[in-house]
Amino acid sequence: MIGLSITLRKQVNIFKSVEKMIEEVKTEFFYLERTKNEVNELLKLMLNKNPTNLIIAAASQYVSQFYNGIENILKRILKNSKITLQKFENWHTVSLNAFGLKINFKITR
């Protein structure tokens, strides 16, 4: 009976952990949607115009926000799966590879 109680407790904790992760991912999706809408507004401003440096800077910021949102979702899933990522130079590539997304390029500085 005690073993059953511990197993049930573990299952409840896992369920609560997954529920928390789902809520966090939903929040990230909300921000991704908002960023997408802001990009659409920016595109309307640029319609039939050459982009200024200000518009290019804004667009690059939105790309960064969107990428960070996706990265946050992946990190939450990895964390919930008890997969830890060490902070080394190519940890972004390693995290994407953990999801089967093969990234084979290197950014040079």
MODELLER restraints for C-alpha pairs under 7 A, 6 or more apart:
rsr = mdl.restraints
at = mdl.atoms
rsr.add(forms.Gaussian(group=physical.xy_distance, feature=features.Distance(at['CA:17:A'], at['CA:80:A']), mean=7.00, stdev=0.5))
rsr.add(forms.Gaussian(group=physical.xy_distance, feature=features.Distance(at['CA:21:A'], at['CA:76:A']), mean=6.54, stdev=0.5))
rsr.add(forms.Gaussian(group=physical.xy_distance, feature=features.Distance(at['CA:21:A'], at['CA:80:A']), mean=6.97, stdev=0.5))
rsr.add(forms.Gaussian(group=physical.xy_distance, feature=features.Distance(at['CA:25:A'], at['CA:73:A']), mean=5.71, stdev=0.5))
rsr.add(forms.Gaussian(group=physical.xy_distance, feature=features.Distance(at['CA:28:A'], at['CA:69:A']), mean=5.90, stdev=0.5))
rsr.add(forms.Gaussian(group=physical.xy_distance, feature=features.Distance(at['CA:28:A'], at['CA:73:A']), mean=6.80, stdev=0.5))
rsr.add(forms.Gaussian(group=physical.xy_distance, feature=features.Distance(at['CA:32:A'], at['CA:66:A']), mean=5.93, stdev=0.5))
rsr.add(forms.Gaussian(group=physical.xy_distance, feature=features.Distance(at['CA:32:A'], at['CA:69:A']), mean=6.36, stdev=0.5))
rsr.add(forms.Gaussian(group=physical.xy_distance, feature=features.Distance(at['CA:35:A'], at['CA:62:A']), mean=6.43, stdev=0.5))
rsr.add(forms.Gaussian(group=physical.xy_distance, feature=features.Distance(at['CA:35:A'], at['CA:66:A']), mean=6.70, stdev=0.5))
rsr.add(forms.Gaussian(group=physical.xy_distance, feature=features.Distance(at['CA:39:A'], at['CA:62:A']), mean=6.84, stdev=0.5))
rsr.add(forms.Gaussian(group=physical.xy_distance, feature=features.Distance(at['CA:78:A'], at['CA:84:A']), mean=6.91, stdev=0.5))
rsr.add(forms.Gaussian(group=physical.xy_distance, feature=features.Distance(at['CA:85:A'], at['CA:91:A']), mean=6.95, stdev=0.5))
rsr.add(forms.Gaussian(group=physical.xy_distance, feature=features.Distance(at['CA:93:A'], at['CA:103:A']), mean=6.19, stdev=0.5))
rsr.add(forms.Gaussian(group=physical.xy_distance, feature=features.Distance(at['CA:97:A'], at['CA:103:A']), mean=6.84, stdev=0.5))
